[in-house]
Amino acid sequence: MMKPKQNHRQLDKKLWQVYILECNDETLYTGISNDVINRLKAHDEGKGAKYTRGRGPFKLMAVSHFMSHNRACYVEETIKREKKENKIKNLFQMVALHYLEIHYENI
């Protein structure tokens, strides 16, 4: 039996999430994970990112899902460079653009 050709743009098997947390000191932290629930537990236990240690409890402000790790990393880095007041709005704008790109790529 022949194997189907691998598409160079094949998607990761897991969905990747970019998430934004509000820390107890009202700062925002942007992160990426393929298991947000466990990642949030790690943040709560002080085992997450160095930035979040000692800044809990956290409030989950936004989560967006991506089918590729590369795209999620790009969005995370872009959001991290944004001003605080624009982070959540721009995350949702980038998600909308991502879905438009996928749609038109497959036409």
N, C-alpha and C positions, 0 to 999 in steps of 0.2 A: 504494500500500500504506500502510495506517495504522500509525503507530508506537504501540507499547504505551504506556500512561500511565506516567509516572515516579512511582514510589513515593517519598514524602518521606522514608522511612526506608531508602532504597536503600543497599546496602552498598558500601563501597569495593572496588575491584577487587583490591587487594593486601591480604594479611593484615598486620596490625600486631602487633608483638611488644613486650611489656614484659619487660625483662630485669633481673636483679640480678647485679652483679659483686662479688666480694670482692677488694679491693685488697691489695697487698703489706703495707700497714700495718694490715690486718684490718678496715678500714672497709668499708661496703657502699655501692655506687653503684647507683641505679635509673635506667634509661633506657628510651627508646622508639625503635623503628626499624621500617622495613618490609623491612630487609635486615640481620639481626643479624650475619651472618658479616662483611660489609664494615664494619659499625659496630665490631665487636670489633677488626678490623685497624686501624681508625682510632685506637681507644683505645691499642692496642699501639704505634703509631707516634707517639703524642703529639699526634695531630690530632683526637682525640675531644673530649669535654667538658673544660672548664678544670679541673674537680675531679679528673679522673683523670690529668692530666699529672704525670709523675714518681711515680705511685703503683703502677706495674706491677711485675712481671707480675700479670695478673688471672686469677681463677678464676671461670668462669661458674657461678653458683649455681642460677639458675632462669630459665626462659623460659616465657611464656604468650602464646598467640595470640588476637587479637581481630579480628573482621571489620570493625569501624569504627574510624577514627582517633579520633573523639570518645570512644568508650568506652575505648580504650587510654590516651588522655591523662588521662581521669578516674582510671583505675586507677593510672597512674604517679604522679600528684599525691597520691593517697590513700596509696600505699605510702611515698612520700618523707616523709610526716608521721609514719609509724609509728616506734616504737622499734626499734632494730636486731634485737633478739631476736624480734620479731613480724613482720618484713617478709616473709619467705618464706612463712610459714604463712598470713598474710593475703592474699598474692598468690593462692595457690591457692584460698582461700575465695572471693575475689572472682571468680575464673574460674568456679567452680561456680555462683555466683549469676548470673553473666552468661549461662551456658548455660541455666539454668532460666528466666530472663527471656525469652530467645529462644524457647524451647520453648512457653511459655504465651502469648506474644504471637502466635504463629502458629496457635493452636488455634481 
